[in-house]
Amino acid sequence: MKKIIIAIDGFSSTGKSTLAKQLAKELGYVYVDTGAMYRAVTYFAMQNHWVSEEHLDKEQVAQNLNKVQLRFQFNDTLGFAEMYLNGENVEKEIRTLEVSQKVSRIAEISEVRAKLVQQQQEMGQDKGIVMDGRDIGTVVFPEAELKIFMTASAETRAERRYKELLDKGQTVTYEEVLENVEQRDYIDTHREDSPLVQAEDAVVIDNSDLTREEQFAKVMELVKQKIS
């Protein structure tokens, strides 16, 4: 069977990463969580006090990108690759609400997008890859054989994200998470550089009322059509 590129785009908290991991495991493909890459750069900017609730120093972020080394390292125990920033495992640190509240603003910076898109394209040169993000099917891999665009209501996504953060022991309110989801939707779809849009040839999956199993089965049927 031929190897293909599977590009999964969509709004925040639609379960893109969960689906991508399922597909990669089933197919024996490489999985790349591009959101983790943007989160790691955001965490780096936060550590250096270049981004806060009121402040964003785009120039400092852009000028210091050469100091950002990102890599994924597979964790056999967990069954997926974790994000390392400058040699340090930051998987837990980049998944907080604080990072979520700032990541869309960092992702707006053209220099950040250019650096990460280049890395992502290099990762997919040999195909056999599943990549999720905001601009995978439109910018990173416009030639991807299968493009999925995931969506769900803001309320449904906020409820999922809220439960996820509580399970991780974080202290948040549903209202905070819903506000963050809606704010990220606006920034992601309105930024000048590579806004979140559905690729013309993408298959839309609205998973507001789908279980993970139903969604996976639906997408696997699409995959089989492309690789057979």
Backbone as CSV, one residue per row, in Angstrom:
resi,resn,N_x,N_y,N_z,CA_x,CA_y,CA_z,C_x,C_y,C_z
1,MET,0.839,-1.202,0.000,0.000,0.000,0.000,0.871,1.248,0.000
2,LYS,0.479,2.221,-0.785,1.275,3.447,-0.873,1.136,4.287,0.395
3,LYS,2.169,5.044,0.711,2.137,5.953,1.851,1.615,7.310,1.403
4,ILE,0.853,7.940,2.257,0.292,9.239,1.933,0.544,10.225,3.070
5,ILE,0.226,11.487,2.802,0.224,12.521,3.846,-1.222,12.771,4.247
6,ILE,-1.491,12.706,5.546,-2.822,13.008,6.071,-2.735,14.319,6.837
7,ALA,-3.448,15.335,6.354,-3.437,16.662,6.966,-4.748,16.888,7.702
8,ILE,-4.661,17.169,8.997,-5.857,17.396,9.813,-5.829,18.824,10.344
9,ASP,-6.783,19.625,9.903,-6.908,21.003,10.374,-8.230,21.167,11.117
10,GLY,-8.361,22.291,11.805,-9.624,22.550,12.481,-9.458,23.460,13.676
11,PHE,-10.580,23.723,14.310,-10.618,24.623,15.459,-9.986,23.971,16.694
12,SER,-9.661,24.784,17.683,-9.056,24.267,18.909,-10.031,23.332,19.622
13,SER,-9.465,22.342,20.295,-10.241,21.398,21.111,-11.298,20.619,20.334
14,THR,-10.981,20.307,19.079,-11.879,19.434,18.309,-11.382,17.992,18.327
15,GLY,-10.290,17.746,19.026,-9.776,16.387,19.101,-8.888,16.010,17.936
16,LYS,-8.270,17.014,17.306,-7.400,16.749,16.154,-6.244,15.810,16.529
17,SER,-5.602,16.108,17.649,-4.450,15.313,18.070,-4.853,13.877,18.400
18,THR,-5.989,13.724,19.052,-6.461,12.381,19.404,-6.683,11.548,18.153
19,LEU,-7.365,12.127,17.175,-7.610,11.417,15.920,-6.303,11.123,15.198
20,ALA,-5.414,12.105,15.147,-4.139,11.938,14.446,-3.315,10.809,15.077
21,LYS,-3.295,10.739,16.397,-2.560,9.674,17.094,-3.158,8.310,16.764
22,GLN,-4.493,8.227,16.747,-5.168,6.965,16.419,-4.788,6.494,15.019
23,LEU,-4.827,7.429,14.074,-4.516,7.094,12.686,-3.062,6.648,12.531
24,ALA,-2.153,7.403,13.163,-0.731,7.086,13.062,-0.440,5.700,13.632
25,LYS,-1.051,5.388,14.749,-0.842,4.081,15.383,-1.386,2.961,14.502
26,GLU,-2.573,3.154,13.953,-3.206,2.137,13.110,-2.413,1.888,11.822
27,LEU,-1.876,2.974,11.255,-1.205,2.892,9.958,0.307,2.704,10.058
28,GLY,0.850,2.865,11.264,2.298,2.815,11.420,2.975,4.050,10.844
29,TYR,2.250,5.190,10.890,2.755,6.452,10.351,3.413,7.272,11.460
30,VAL,4.163,8.281,11.049,4.734,9.258,11.985,3.651,10.293,12.303
31,TYR,3.498,10.620,13.566,2.533,11.661,13.971,3.273,12.917,14.398
32,VAL,2.854,14.049,13.870,3.455,15.335,14.248,2.367,16.280,14.756
33,ASP,2.488,16.678,16.009,1.558,17.608,16.648,2.111,19.029,16.480
34,THR,1.686,19.718,15.420,2.239,21.056,15.170,1.803,22.042,16.249
35,GLY,0.659,21.794,16.872,0.217,22.669,17.960,1.220,22.677,19.097
36,ALA,1.831,21.522,19.360,2.835,21.432,20.418,4.053,22.290,20.080
37,MET,4.360,22.384,18.787,5.503,23.194,18.366,5.226,24.671,18.652
38,TYR,4.025,25.136,18.312,3.667,26.537,18.583,3.561,26.786,20.082
39,ARG,3.072,25.800,20.816,2.982,25.937,22.267,4.372,26.034,22.891
40,ALA,5.316,25.272,22.357,6.677,25.302,22.902,7.332,26.666,22.673
41,VAL,7.117,27.245,21.494,7.645,28.579,21.229,6.978,29.598,22.160
42,THR,5.693,29.419,22.391,4.959,30.300,23.305,5.526,30.195,24.719
43,TYR,5.780,28.972,25.157,6.347,28.749,26.490,7.731,29.404,26.597
44,PHE,8.524,29.307,25.531,9.843,29.945,25.477,9.692,31.462,25.623
45,ALA,8.713,32.039,24.913,8.476,33.484,24.995,8.007,33.889,26.393
46,MET,7.186,33.051,27.016,6.715,33.329,28.379,7.873,33.295,29.375
47,GLN,8.769,32.325,29.208,9.927,32.216,30.097,10.797,33.474,30.040
48,ASN,10.829,34.080,28.858,11.661,35.267,28.665,10.879,36.577,28.825
49,HIS,9.630,36.467,29.259,8.773,37.632,29.535,8.525,38.492,28.298
50,TRP,8.431,37.832,27.138,8.132,38.560,25.904,6.641,38.539,25.582
51,VAL,5.885,37.746,26.303,4.439,37.701,26.089,3.744,37.548,27.440
52,SER,2.665,38.313,27.608,1.847,38.242,28.825,0.430,38.598,28.420
53,GLU,-0.435,38.753,29.385,-1.824,39.111,29.084,-1.910,40.433,28.325
54,GLU,-1.083,41.406,28.710,-1.171,42.753,28.135,-0.091,43.048,27.094
55,HIS,0.909,42.176,26.994,2.130,42.553,26.262,2.586,41.451,25.318
56,LEU,3.049,41.849,24.120,3.677,40.910,23.196,4.793,41.640,22.458
57,ASP,6.025,41.176,22.654,7.180,41.761,21.973,7.520,40.876,20.774
58,LYS,6.884,41.161,19.647,7.063,40.337,18.454,8.505,40.336,17.976
59,GLU,9.168,41.491,18.082,10.547,41.598,17.594,11.488,40.682,18.373
60,GLN,11.341,40.660,19.684,12.205,39.807,20.512,11.959,38.328,20.202
61,VAL,10.697,37.962,20.036,10.386,36.569,19.705,11.032,36.196,18.377
62,ALA,10.842,37.043,17.358,11.371,36.765,16.017,12.895,36.703,16.013
63,GLN,13.524,37.635,16.729,14.985,37.719,16.714,15.658,36.573,17.471
64,ASN,14.929,35.908,18.341,15.531,34.862,19.168,15.088,33.450,18.784
65,LEU,14.467,33.326,17.615,14.016,32.001,17.173,15.175,31.046,16.946
66,ASN,16.372,31.603,16.664,17.540,30.744,16.469,17.954,30.049,17.761
67,LYS,17.414,30.494,18.892,17.719,29.867,20.190,16.695,28.803,20.562
68,VAL,15.738,28.578,19.666,14.678,27.593,19.928,14.981,26.304,19.172
69,GLN,15.235,25.235,19.915,15.459,23.918,19.324,14.306,23.005,19.751
70,LEU,13.556,22.527,18.766,12.399,21.683,19.058,12.631,20.274,18.534
71,ARG,12.200,19.289,19.295,12.213,17.916,18.790,11.163,17.091,19.509
72,PHE,10.660,16.085,18.826,9.725,15.136,19.418,10.505,13.882,19.799
73,GLN,10.244,13.362,20.998,10.877,12.116,21.422,9.794,11.140,21.870
74,PHE,9.803,9.956,21.247,8.759,8.973,21.543,8.914,8.427,22.953
75,ASN,7.786,8.380,23.672,7.746,7.829,25.030,7.054,6.467,24.956
76,ASP,7.824,5.401,25.126,7.262,4.045,25.011,6.155,3.788,26.019
77,THR,6.295,4.337,27.211,5.306,4.114,28.264,3.974,4.764,27.921
78,LEU,4.035,6.007,27.426,2.820,6.740,27.094,2.261,6.351,25.727
79,GLY,3.142,5.923,24.836,2.695,5.528,23.501,2.601,6.675,22.518
80,PHE,3.209,7.819,22.829,3.250,8.936,21.882,4.502,9.772,22.128
81,ALA,4.806,10.629,21.149,6.003,11.462,21.239,5.731,12.712,22.072
82,GLU,6.690,13.079,22.913,6.580,14.273,23.746,7.447,15.390,23.180
83,MET,7.056,16.625,23.482,7.779,17.788,22.974,8.947,18.146,23.888
84,TYR,10.111,18.338,23.260,11.299,18.795,23.982,11.694,20.168,23.448
85,LEU,11.932,21.099,24.356,12.365,22.450,24.026,13.769,22.644,24.575
86,ASN,14.720,22.842,23.677,16.122,23.006,24.070,16.585,21.900,25.022
87,GLY,16.220,20.666,24.668,16.660,19.494,25.422,15.838,19.156,26.645
88,GLU,14.828,19.970,26.965,14.018,19.750,28.167,12.607,19.293,27.781
89,ASN,12.118,18.266,28.450,10.761,17.788,28.225,9.776,18.821,28.792
90,VAL,8.982,19.440,27.901,8.052,20.487,28.333,6.600,20.092,28.035
91,GLU,6.367,18.798,27.847,5.034,18.316,27.484,3.963,18.798,28.467
92,LYS,4.248,18.704,29.758,3.273,19.118,30.770,3.113,20.638,30.786
93,GLU,4.215,21.353,30.701,4.193,22.822,30.812,3.430,23.488,29.657
94,ILE,3.494,22.899,28.458,2.881,23.561,27.301,1.385,23.305,27.188
95,ARG,0.834,22.445,28.061,-0.591,22.093,27.966,-1.466,22.872,28.941
96,THR,-0.933,23.903,29.580,-1.701,24.670,30.552,-2.600,25.699,29.867
97,LEU,-3.590,26.181,30.608,-4.480,27.218,30.090,-3.696,28.506,29.829
98,GLU,-2.678,28.769,30.653,-1.863,29.977,30.480,-1.200,29.996,29.103
99,VAL,-0.684,28.857,28.682,-0.088,28.770,27.350,-1.178,28.868,26.281
100,SER,-2.309,28.207,26.519,-3.419,28.249,25.560,-3.893,29.678,25.311
101,GLN,-3.848,30.508,26.359,-4.328,31.882,26.237,-3.403,32.757,25.391
102,LYS,-2.172,32.297,25.168,-1.198,33.127,24.446,-0.737,32.541,23.115
103,VAL,-0.992,31.250,22.881,-0.409,30.580,21.724,-0.893,31.145,20.388
104,SER,-2.153,31.547,20.289,-2.650,32.081,19.017,-1.963,33.384,18.649
105,ARG,-1.586,34.182,19.668,-0.899,35.448,19.404,0.523,35.195,18.914
106,ILE,1.194,34.198,19.489,2.540,33.842,19.035,2.475,33.273,17.617
107,ALA,1.435,32.491,17.346,1.283,31.866,16.026,0.995,32.886,14.932
108,GLU,0.597,34.098,15.313,0.363,35.164,14.336,1.670,35.731,13.767
109,ILE,2.778,35.531,14.478,4.052,36.130,14.081,4.593,35.399,12.853
110,SER,4.762,36.126,11.760,5.152,35.512,10.486,6.463,34.746,10.573
111,GLU,7.436,35.278,11.304,8.734,34.606,11.413,8.609,33.251,12.125
112,VAL,7.717,33.197,13.112,7.478,31.933,13.827,6.872,30.911,12.871
113,ARG,5.865,31.349,12.116,5.198,30.437,11.187,6.175,29.933,10.126
114,ALA,7.006,30.828,9.603,7.953,30.439,8.554,8.923,29.375,9.060
115,LYS,9.450,29.566,10.271,10.404,28.608,10.845,9.752,27.251,11.055
116,LEU,8.557,27.243,11.637,7.919,25.971,11.963,7.376,25.266,10.728
117,VAL,6.850,26.025,9.774,6.357,25.410,8.533,7.495,24.718,7.797
118,GLN,8.655,25.345,7.760,9.813,24.731,7.104,10.166,23.402,7.773
119,GLN,10.175,23.381,9.095,10.489,22.151,9.824,9.439,21.081,9.546
120,GLN,8.179,21.496,9.512,7.088,20.540,9.290,7.160,19.933,7.890
121,GLN,7.490,20.750,6.899,7.598,20.246,5.528,8.746,19.251,5.392
122,GLU,9.824,19.506,6.100,10.962,18.579,6.081,10.566,17.233,6.691
123,MET,9.729,17.276,7.730,9.292,16.042,8.388,8.445,15.160,7.465
124,GLY,7.774,15.775,6.507,6.861,15.030,5.651,7.409,14.645,4.295
125,GLN,8.700,14.820,4.096,9.296,14.563,2.776,9.106,13.118,2.306
126,ASP,9.131,12.168,3.232,9.016,10.755,2.867,7.586,10.218,2.982
127,LYS,6.650,11.121,3.219,5.235,10.753,3.389,5.064,9.786,4.570
128,GLY,3.943,9.062,4.625,3.697,8.199,5.768,3.623,8.995,7.051
129,ILE,2.905,10.142,6.985,2.855,11.063,8.123,1.439,11.573,8.349
130,VAL,1.083,11.760,9.614,-0.189,12.384,9.999,0.161,13.653,10.757
131,MET,-0.311,14.782,10.280,0.026,16.063,10.901,-1.245,16.852,11.161
132,ASP,-1.363,17.414,12.357,-2.546,18.224,12.656,-2.151,19.632,13.059
133,GLY,-3.046,20.580,12.764,-2.779,21.974,13.092,-3.861,22.886,12.573
134,ARG,-3.446,24.078,12.100,-4.402,25.059,11.595,-4.252,25.297,10.080
135,ASP,-3.044,25.038,9.558,-2.780,25.369,8.146,-2.075,24.235,7.413
136,ILE,-2.292,23.011,7.857,-1.558,21.876,7.283,-1.998,21.610,5.840
137,GLY,-3.297,21.573,5.613,-3.806,21.283,4.275,-3.780,22.469,3.330
138,THR,-3.592,23.663,3.871,-3.600,24.869,3.028,-2.211,25.430,2.766
139,VAL,-1.291,25.304,3.738,0.035,25.916,3.620,1.165,24.881,3.691
140,VAL,1.149,24.044,4.717,2.261,23.109,4.920,2.276,22.023,3.850
141,PHE,1.129,21.365,3.661,1.028,20.304,2.655,-0.223,20.493,1.795
142,PRO,-0.220,21.504,0.912,-1.393,21.702,0.051,-1.608,20.530,-0.904
143,GLU,-0.563,19.689,-1.077,-0.678,18.544,-1.977,-1.029,17.254,-1.225
144,ALA,-1.349,17.341,0.064,-1.674,16.153,0.866,-2.788,15.337,0.212
145,GLU,-2.619,14.023,0.224,-3.598,13.145,-0.418,-4.946,13.127,0.310
146,LEU,-4.913,13.291,1.642,-6.159,13.329,2.409,-6.139,14.514,3.366
147,LYS,-7.155,15.355,3.252,-7.280,16.518,4.132,-8.593,16.419,4.913
148,ILE,-8.476,16.563,6.215,-9.637,16.536,7.106,-9.750,17.905,7.769
149,PHE,-10.978,18.432,7.840,-11.205,19.692,8.564,-12.204,19.402,9.676
150,MET,-11.761,19.575,10.922,-12.584,19.207,12.082,-13.215,20.418,12.743
151,THR,-14.464,20.242,13.119,-15.192,21.322,13.781,-16.178,20.741,14.785
152,ALA,-16.650,21.608,15.674,-17.679,21.275,16.663,-18.095,22.601,17.288
153,SER,-19.230,22.618,17.966,-19.679,23.870,18.577,-18.686,24.323,19.640
154,ALA,-18.610,25.633,19.851,-17.674,26.185,20.848,-17.981,25.634,22.236
155,GLU,-19.281,25.471,22.542,-19.676,24.969,23.858,-19.205,23.530,24.066
156,THR,-19.375,22.710,23.031,-18.940,21.317,23.118,-17.440,21.235,23.309
157,ARG,-16.700,22.047,22.561,-15.244,22.027,22.653,-14.763,22.530,24.012
158,ALA,-15.427,23.556,24.532,-15.042,24.096,25.837,-15.287,23.064,26.938
159,GLU,-16.387,22.342,26.836,-16.704,21.316,27.839,-15.641,20.211,27.833
160,ARG,-15.225,19.796,26.649,-14.182,18.771,26.539,-12.864,19.260,27.138
161,ARG,-12.494,20.478,26.763,-11.232,21.047,27.233,-11.266,21.261,28.746
162,TYR,-12.393,21.699,29.269,-12.565,21.936,30.708,-12.330,20.636,31.485
163,LYS,-12.956,19.554,31.033,-12.798,18.255,31.700,-11.355,17.766,31.622
164,GLU,-10.735,18.001,30.479,-9.349,17.589,30.277,-8.421,18.303,31.252
165,LEU,-8.610,19.612,31.419,-7.765,20.392,32.329,-8.005,19.991,33.784
166,LEU,-9.264,19.731,34.138,-9.571,19.287,35.506,-8.902,17.948,35.791
167,ASP,-8.943,17.051,34.809,-8.316,15.734,34.973,-6.814,15.857,35.203
168,LYS,-6.220,16.939,34.678,-4.781,17.169,34.846,-4.472,17.921,36.140
169,GLY,-5.522,18.195,36.930,-5.323,18.847,38.214,-5.246,20.358,38.166
170,GLN,-5.627,20.955,37.035,-5.568,22.408,36.925,-6.849,23.054,37.458
171,THR,-6.709,24.223,38.030,-7.846,24.947,38.601,-8.350,25.974,37.589
172,VAL,-9.457,25.651,36.944,-10.038,26.536,35.927,-11.560,26.480,36.038
173,THR,-12.218,27.466,35.429,-13.678,27.440,35.364,-14.101,27.184,33.913
174,TYR,-15.308,26.667,33.742,-15.816,26.419,32.390,-15.882,27.735,31.609
175,GLU,-16.276,28.809,32.278,-16.404,30.110,31.618,-15.056,30.592,31.082
176,GLU,-14.001,30.389,31.853,-12.647,30.766,31.399,-12.271,30.000,30.140
177,VAL,-12.568,28.703,30.151,-12.189,27.853,29.021,-12.999,28.221,27.779
178,LEU,-14.309,28.475,27.957,-15.153,28.863,26.823,-14.662,30.177,26.219
179,GLU,-14.325,31.145,27.073,-13.816,32.427,26.589,-12.526,32.223,25.791
180,ASN,-11.649,31.344,26.288,-10.391,31.058,25.609,-10.630,30.410,24.246
181,VAL,-11.570,29.465,24.184,-11.913,28.789,22.920,-12.411,29.799,21.895
182,GLU,-13.318,30.673,22.315,-13.890,31.657,21.393,-12.843,32.683,20.955
183,GLN,-11.981,33.074,21.880,-10.918,34.033,21.553,-9.937,33.429,20.547
184,ARG,-9.565,32.162,20.757,-8.640,31.493,19.839,-9.275,31.315,18.462
185,ASP,-10.561,31.010,18.431,-11.271,30.878,17.148,-11.154,32.168,16.349
186,TYR,-11.380,33.283,17.038,-11.357,34.588,16.351,-9.947,34.893,15.822
187,ILE,-8.943,34.725,16.690,-7.571,35.035,16.276,-7.131,34.110,15.145
188,ASP,-7.416,32.824,15.286,-6.978,31.843,14.287,-7.583,32.105,12.910
189,THR,-8.827,32.567,12.887,-9.508,32.762,11.599,-9.307,34.162,11.024
190,HIS,-8.771,35.088,11.821,-8.634,36.465,11.351,-7.188,36.928,11.173
191,ARG,-6.205,36.088,11.511,-4.820,36.534,11.364,-4.472,36.682,9.886
192,GLU,-3.532,37.573,9.595,-3.142,37.859,8.211,-2.344,36.714,7.597
193,ASP,-1.462,36.121,8.389,-0.578,35.070,7.878,-1.184,33.695,8.144
194,SER,-1.547,32.982,7.071,-2.054,31.607,7.159,-3.214,31.446,8.139
195,PRO,-4.317,32.162,7.917,-5.467,32.006,8.814,-6.066,30.608,8.701
196,LEU,-6.798,30.217,9.720,-7.481,28.925,9.700,-8.644,28.989,8.716
197,VAL,-8.529,28.240,7.627,-9.607,28.137,6.644,-9.673,26.685,6.188
198,GLN,-10.830,26.303,5.734,-11.006,24.947,5.231,-10.467,24.854,3.803
199,ALA,-9.582,23.902,3.547,-9.094,23.680,2.190,-10.260,23.225,1.309
200,GLU,-10.248,23.636,0.054,-11.358,23.317,-0.844,-11.603,21.822,-0.968
201,ASP,-10.531,21.031,-0.913,-10.670,19.588,-1.085,-10.653,18.822,0.241
202,ALA,-10.895,19.532,1.353,-10.925,18.865,2.661,-12.296,18.256,2.934
203,VAL,-12.291,17.162,3.670,-13.530,16.528,4.120,-13.849,17.065,5.513
204,VAL,-15.032,17.649,5.680,-15.419,18.238,6.964,-15.965,17.158,7.899
205,ILE,-15.445,17.135,9.118,-15.934,16.223,10.149,-16.424,17.071,11.324
206,ASP,-17.747,17.147,11.500,-18.319,17.825,12.671,-18.546,16.743,13.727
207,ASN,-17.726,16.783,14.776,-17.812,15.712,15.770,-18.559,16.109,17.042
208,SER,-19.423,17.106,16.921,-20.208,17.541,18.082,-20.954,16.367,18.702
209,ASP,-21.464,15.461,17.862,-22.276,14.341,18.346,-21.676,12.981,17.995
210,LEU,-20.366,12.962,17.683,-19.706,11.705,17.355,-18.838,11.231,18.517
211,THR,-18.818,9.918,18.753,-17.865,9.378,19.718,-16.510,9.279,19.022
212,ARG,-15.453,9.092,19.801,-14.119,8.943,19.219,-14.077,7.742,18.277
213,GLU,-14.773,6.661,18.688,-14.778,5.440,17.889,-15.490,5.658,16.558
214,GLU,-16.620,6.364,16.589,-17.377,6.645,15.368,-16.560,7.522,14.415
215,GLN,-15.914,8.523,14.990,-15.105,9.428,14.186,-13.940,8.687,13.534
216,PHE,-13.261,7.850,14.321,-12.112,7.106,13.812,-12.529,6.184,12.666
217,ALA,-13.635,5.484,12.846,-14.114,4.568,11.804,-14.438,5.327,10.519
218,LYS,-15.049,6.490,10.680,-15.431,7.317,9.532,-14.196,7.760,8.740
219,VAL,-13.175,8.216,9.448,-11.973,8.717,8.789,-11.147,7.564,8.202
220,MET,-11.123,6.418,8.895,-10.374,5.264,8.370,-10.937,4.814,7.016
221,GLU,-12.224,4.952,6.832,-12.823,4.625,5.530,-12.265,5.545,4.443
222,LEU,-12.094,6.802,4.774,-11.522,7.768,3.826,-10.071,7.422,3.518
223,VAL,-9.339,7.016,4.553,-7.930,6.647,4.381,-7.810,5.451,3.441
224,LYS,-8.642,4.440,3.671,-8.575,3.209,2.875,-8.825,3.502,1.386
225,GLN,-9.695,4.458,1.112,-9.963,4.832,-0.270,-8.731,5.435,-0.928
226,LYS,-7.897,6.109,-0.134,-6.715,6.792,-0.682,-5.511,5.876,-0.827
227,ILE,-5.388,4.872,0.043,-4.172,4.045,0.025,-4.345,2.714,-0.708
228,SER,-5.582,2.343,-1.038,-5.806,1.053,-1.686,-5.463,1.112,-3.175
